[in-house]
């Protein structure tokens, strides 16, 4: 059992399809917890862990953890966010041009 306050795994309970474990991901910035459900079928824990990691990746948990390892000055944060916005805009423009056939 993990002892991280931002990630909790409830004790397993029996379900029709197998064992159901519920993990709660807490958004560190807002303090709001969001339940994530992963079903373990046929005692295949590796597959369930893969699904959990994929969900956490989509939520941006790993990226946020990496960013919070050390202090980021407000000026550095603004510069990073601006660079991310430029990358997103360029990517959207590329996709738009690709769809239009240019």
C-alpha positions, 0 to 999 in steps of 0.5 A, a space after each residue: 500500500 502506498 503512503 503518499 497522501 496524494 495517491 490512495 488505493 482503497 482496499 480491494 472488494 469483490 465484484 462480478 468481473 473480478 477485483 475492483 480497486 479505486 484510486 483517488 488522484 488529488 489535484 495538488 494545485 486545487 486540492 480537489 480529489 478525482 476518483 479513478 477506477 481501474 478494474 483488475 480482471 482475472 487477477 491481471 494486475 500488470 494490465 490494471 497498472 498499465 491502465 492506471 498509468 495511462 490514465 495518470 499520464 492523460 491527467 498530467 499527474 506525472 508532468 505536474 510531479 516533475 514540475 513540483 520537484 523544485 521551486 520555479 520562479 514566477 518569471 520562469 513559469 511565465 516563460 515556460 507557459 508562453 513557450 508552451 502556448 507558442 508550441 500549441 499554436 504552431 501545432 494547431 496551425 500545422 494540423 489545420 494546414 494538413 487538413 486543408 491540404 496545403 
